[in-house]
Amino acid sequence: MRIGKDLVAAVATPLVLGILAEGESYGYAILQRVSELSDGELEWSDGMLYPLLHRLERLGYVEASWGMSPTGRRRRHYRLSASGHAAIADQRRQWEVASAALKRVWDDRGSARVALAWAA
């Protein structure tokens, strides 16, 4: 299934904040976690992730530091800041409202109309 660019962009910030709420991580591991969480349906590139991480850092939601990989290569580690924890709580509330609205329109009464519209 192809997920449209608008939806991918919409979920990017809350998804990265949520992943970092699990603990400190680095770029490649974040990309792997996105793929794992979406059962491979969301395949992000470095070109999408790093500008987002830099924006989240500028906003003060993410803090970054240099670390070493087990093989001795330098890599940038990212962790959620205090304001990032507040941002993920706010993002979660917003997504819960949006998700509930979509569930209501797609379930029960609306499902027949939506199915007909999609079939057309």
N, C-alpha and C positions, 0 to 999 in steps of 0.2 A: 504494500500500500504506500502511496506517495503522500506525505504530509506536506501541506502547502507552506510556503515561506512565511506567510503572516502568522500562522499558528506556531511554527517553529520559533519565530521571533518572540511571540507572546509568552511562550513557556520558558524561554532561555533564562531570564533573570531569576524567577522563583526556583527553577530547577537547579541552577548553580548554587544559589543561596542554600537550598535544601541539602545539596550534596556537601557543602562546606559545613553545614550544621552537624553533619555526621562526624566531622573531624577535619583536621588539616589535610590538604591534598595538593597535588601539582597538576599541571595541564594535561598530560597524557592520561593520568589516572582519572581525572574528571571526565575526559572524553570516553574512556572505557566505562565509567559508571553510568553516564548518560545512555550509552548503548545497552548496557545491562538492564537498567531500569525500564527502558522502552522495548525490551525484547528485540533489540536490533532495528527498530523502526526509525529511531532518530540517530542519524549518523552525522555528527558535527565534524567540522574541520578546524584546524588550528586557526584559520583565518576568521572563523566565527567566534571561537572561544576567547582568544587572547584580547581582542578589542573589548569584549564584554567584561573580562576580568579587570582590565585597566580602567574601564568606566566605573565598575563597582568599587575599585580602589580609590578613584578620585572622589566618589560619593561618600567615602568613609565606611562603606559596608564590609570591605575586605581589607585585610592587612597582608602584606607580602614580605617574604624574607628569602634570602638565598640559602640553600642547603646543598647537600651532596647526595647523589644516588649511591646505591650499594657498589656500583662500579667506579665511583670516584668522579663522576661528571657533575658539574654544577647544575642545579635546577631551582626554579623559583617555586616556593611553597606558599600556599594561600590559606588563610584562616578567616573565619567570620569575626568581625569586631562586635563590640556591644551594640552599636547602631545597626549592624548587620543582623543581629538577633532580633531586634525590634522590627527591622524591615521584613524579615521572613515571616514574622507573626502577622504583620499587616498584609503581606502578599497572600498568605494562607487564608485569611478571612475573605479577601477579595475573590480568590479562586473558589472557595467554598460556596459563595453566593452565585458565581457564574456557573459552577458545576451543577448546583441544585436547580437553577433555572433551566439549563439544558436538559437535565434529567427529567424535569416535569414536562417539558415540551416534547421530548422524545418518547416518554413512557405513556402507557394507558391511552387516554383520550387522544393525545396528539400523534401517537405512533402510526395510526392508519393514514392520517393526512400526510405526515412526513414521508412515510414509505411510498405513497402515491406520488408525491412531489419528486422524490429521488428517482423513482422509476421512469418518470417522464423525460 
